[in-house]
Amino acid sequence: IHVDSISRLLDVATKLTEGSFAMLVDFDLDIVVISQEVVEKIYPERTGFEEERVTHRHSGEIVEDRRNVTYLVSDTIFQGLSKLENADWHSLHTFLEGLDPGERDYSKLNVTLTGDEEDNGAIEFYVMYEKWKYVADWALLVFAPVNEVDDAIHVRILENVPNENSSSREVD
């Protein structure tokens, strides 16, 4: 499986509605494929101070220190979704565990996006998921804001009204 192919699939999912995004995870909710844009939406602005974020040479010299810096895709290896506090990732994990290979389902999940914490701005998302039937125990997660999906289609019917002051009236 080419990461490039999966990345294109995730890119298409971001165009479903305003605010939609997607990622590929394993069944521990560890990230397999995610874009930097999505990392910036759901991960904290800064990484933590965990010692495992420091890469050392055998000599002890520090090669890279990723503590307390802006989150990158590569930093998600140290912090899967289940370690984030911006949503009830445990309930999502429970839904995923109940799926058979190849099965699809959806649920709702409130997610506080990065930068919206002070506003207590949790957004309700439809989370659509599919457990891969072959290759690996992975699930594609697609998030779409409930209000964007529910308001995506608003049908208006115009009715002709035979009077000289009005040519039509709106009926909902």
Buried (B, 14 or more C-beta within 10 A) or exposed (E): EEEEEBBEBBEEBBEBBEBBBBBBBBBEBBBBBBBEEBBBBBBBEEBBEEEEBEEEEEEEEEEEEBEEEEBEBEBBEBBBBEEBEBBEBEEBBEBBEEBEEEEEEBBEBEBBBBEBBEEEEBBEBBBBBBBBEEEEEBBBBBBBBBBBBEEEEEEEEEEEEEEEEEEEEEEE
